[in-house]
Amino acid sequence: MPKINSLKKEKDIERVFEKGKKFKEDFLILKITKNALSQTRFGFIVSKKVSKKATLRNKIKRKLREIVSKKGRHPSATRPGMDILLSALPGLETKDFWEIDETLNKLFKKAKCLKN
């Protein structure tokens, strides 16, 4: 995923937490809000509640990034001008790639953040 589509700054993440609409499915939470930019930005949060091991938390983030950057949910396939934050809940570490993919599909449909 290009850096331009990354939600990095703490103030932007806090804004999404405070003002964003929340959607929950299985072991994932999606928060979404509009931004003043022309591109969609994504952020990923995996807390120590999911796993104490940083390597496992990073692996989960990599899986989420890979799933989001796939064609169907790629930043170019989402509506422009959105900030999307994905938070993992305990239990996600036991799910495989395809189960997480299905859950994200459901979340994106609930949030209606895809173009088509």
N, C-alpha and C positions, 0 to 999 in steps of 0.2 A: 504494500500500500504506500503511495507517495506521502512524503512528509507533510505536504499541503493539506492532506486529509486526516492529519493526526490532531487530536485534542490534547494539548500538552500543558498549557498554562493553568495554574491552580485556580485563578479567578474565573476562567472559563468553565472549569469542571464544577466549581462551587455554584456558578450561575445555573448550570444544567440541573444540579442537585436541588436547588431552591425552587426554580421556576418550571422545571421540566415535567411533562406528563409521564406517569409511571405505568409500565406494563410488566406483568410477572407471568412467567411460564416455567414450570418445573424448577430448575435450579439456576435460572437466569432472570435478571431484572434489566429492563431496557428503559432508560429515561431519555426523552426527546424534547428538544426545544428549538425554536428558530434562532438563526444568527443573522447578522447583517452582511454576510459574505455570499459569494456566488457558488461556493462549493460546500459539500457536506463533509463534516469532520466527525471522526470516531474516537472514542476513548474507551479504555478497558481497565477494569478494576477487579483484582483478585486479592482479597484480604488474607491475613494470617489465620482467619477463622476457617478458611478453606483448607489450608495446609501450612504447617510451620516451615516447610522446606521451600526455599526460594526457587530451587530448580523446578519443582512441581508447579509452583505458581506461574513461573515464566513459561513453562510448557503449555499450561492452560491458556495463557495470553496469546501464545503463538498459534494455537489451534483456533482461537476466536478470530485473530487477525486473518488467518488463512481462509476461514469460512466466509468472513465478511468480504474479502477481496475477490471471492469467486464471482463469475460473470453476473449471476442473478441479483446479487446484493452489492456489487462493486459500487464505490462512491458515484460513478457516472450513471448507475441504474437507479439511484435514490433521488428523491426530490431535492433540488438544489437549496442551499441555505438552511441546512439543518445541523444541529449538534446532537450526536447520538452517543450515549454512554451505556456501556454494557457492564453490569456487575455480576460476578459469579457468587453463588451461594454455596455453603458446605454441601457436599454430595456431588458436585459437578466433576470432581476429580475421578470419580468412579465411572463416569460416562465415557463412551468412545466417541470418535470423531463424527460418526453418522448420527448418533443420538443428539449430539450438540447441534449438528446441522439442521435436523428436523425441528428442534426447539427454536432455533433462530428463525427458521422459516415461519413458524407460528407467530413469533414475536413481531416480525416485520409486517406480517399480514394484519395483526391486531392494531399495530401503530399506524398502518396505512402510510408508510414512508417510502414505498417504492413508486416509481413513475407510472407503471401500468396497472 
